[in-house]
Amino acid sequence: MIQFEQLYKEVLPVLQSKMDEINYYEYDGITLEDIWNFCINKRWRRKKVEELRLYEIVETIYSVKPSEIVSYFQIQQFRSENWFEDISKHELQELLKSKTVESDK
């Protein structure tokens, strides 16, 4: 789902221009929605997007570096991933229980 869909439609040519730049530098897998979501969730997270002026939105989109988007989404992936989803609760407890080492007497 795209947040602020009307605003997204207004700046779509700017997003497409940024997408062309990203493709020029051969970053794969980044979409228009990724650029938009990065701006909303990272650059404007403490601002009211609906109160931003159009020139501020355009400036932000053009200033985004492809590496920032990639890094942001990698971190989001690490945060949301369940590293232990393939093992049972019992197996997880076995992995995490402490092992006592007996000393030679």
Stockholm file with secondary structure:
# STOCKHOLM 1.0

chainA/1-105         MIQFEQLYKEVLPVLQSKMDEINYYEYDGITLEDIWNFCINKRWRRKKVEELRLYEIVETIYSVKPSEIVSYFQIQQFRSENWFEDISKHELQELLKSKTVESDK
#=GR chainA/1-105 SS CCTTHHHHHHTHHHHHHHHHHHHHTTCCSCCHHHHHHHIIIIITTTSCGGGSCHHHHHHHHHHCCHHHHHHHHHHHHHHHCCTTTTSCHHHHHHHHSCCCCCCCC
#=GC SS_cons         CCTTHHHHHHTHHHHHHHHHHHHHTTCCSCCHHHHHHHIIIIITTTSCGGGSCHHHHHHHHHHCCHHHHHHHHHHHHHHHCCTTTTSCHHHHHHHHSCCCCCCCC
//
